[in-house]
């Protein structure tokens, strides 16, 4: 599935405080968009709602913890 809408409502984690080395998440129809706060002009990638849900669930169970 390709998501081609322009993302809206960009936000970053409240835990990031005033840091600039973060990612932001925006909404697109049917999913989410992610971009780097250090280089917003570089663009963003999108994920469908099921992809985004799976990613967030993996984070919550520590799948990416080092």
N, C-alpha and C positions, 0 to 999 in steps of 0.2 A: 504494500500500500504506500502510495506517495502522498505526503502532506505538503501542500504548496501555499497555504495561507500565510500571511504575514503574522508573526507572533505578536501577542499583546500581553500587557500586564506583567512585564519582566519583574522578577524579584529575586533577591538572594537571601540566604539564611540569616535569621536574626543573630545567629551565633558568630557570624563573620565580622561583626562590629563594623569598623571603618576600614577593614582590610581591602586591598585591591586585588589580591590574588585569590579570586573566588570564581565560582560559576553562577550564572543566573538562569532561572527557569521561566519560560513564558508559555502562554497558552496558545494552541492552535486547534482548529476544529478536529476532533478525533484524537488528540494527543498533546504532546508537550514539545517544547523547543529548548535547547540548552546552548549557552554561549559563554565565552571566557570574558570576565570583566576587564582583563588587561588589554584585550584586543577585540573589542566589540565589532569593529569594522571587518574582521576576518570572517564574519558570518556565524552561522549556528547549524546545529543538526537537529533533526526532529525524530520523534519516536511515537508510534501509535499508542493508544491508551493501554492496551495489553502489554506492550513492550515496557512502557514506563512503569506500570504496576509491578511487573516482574523485577525490574531494576530496583525499585524502592524496597520491595520485599527482600531482595538479596542483601541490600545494605543493612536492613533492620536485623537480619540474622547473622551479620558479621562475615558474610561471604568474601568480602574484599579486604578484610582486616589483615594486616601484615603480620 
